[in-house]
Amino acid sequence: MVTNGGRSGENEMQSPPEQLFHALQASDIAAARAVLRDFPEAPNEKLPSGSSVLMTAIYMRASEFVSLILELGAPCDIWAAAA
């Protein structure tokens, strides 16, 4: 897990899916690869919102992240396939 960089008022630790989400928001593919290397199960877990990392990447039109997540075996359900 990574810390929040010392910012007060935020959770000190983030779950692997949250780390992926933050890498996605920052368009930081290197950070996403690092999370996925350390936590290969992360794409299979849900974000606190209930959405998958894959669906979030699809909605954000982050094709490089979508490709990376799918290459690593994230499940692609009918909703992700239709998006």
Residue pairs with C-beta under 8 A, 6 or more apart in sequence:
1 13
1 14
1 15
1 16
1 19
2 13
2 14
2 19
3 12
3 13
4 10
4 11
4 12
4 14
14 22
15 45
15 48
16 35
16 38
16 39
16 41
16 42
16 45
17 42
17 43
17 45
17 46
17 47
17 53
18 47
18 48
19 31
19 35
19 39
19 42
20 32
20 35
20 36
20 42
20 43
20 53
20 69
21 47
21 53
21 56
22 31
23 29
23 31
23 32
23 35
23 65
24 32
24 53
24 56
24 57
24 60
24 62
24 65
25 60
27 62
29 64
29 65
29 68
32 65
32 68
33 68
35 42
36 42
36 43
36 68
36 69
36 72
40 72
40 73
42 53
43 52
43 53
43 54
43 69
43 72
43 73
43 74
44 73
44 74
44 75
45 52
45 53
46 52
47 53
47 56
52 74
52 75
52 80
53 69
53 74
54 66
54 69
54 70
54 74
54 75
54 76
54 80
55 79
55 80
55 83
57 65
57 66
57 69
58 66
58 80
58 83
59 83
70 76
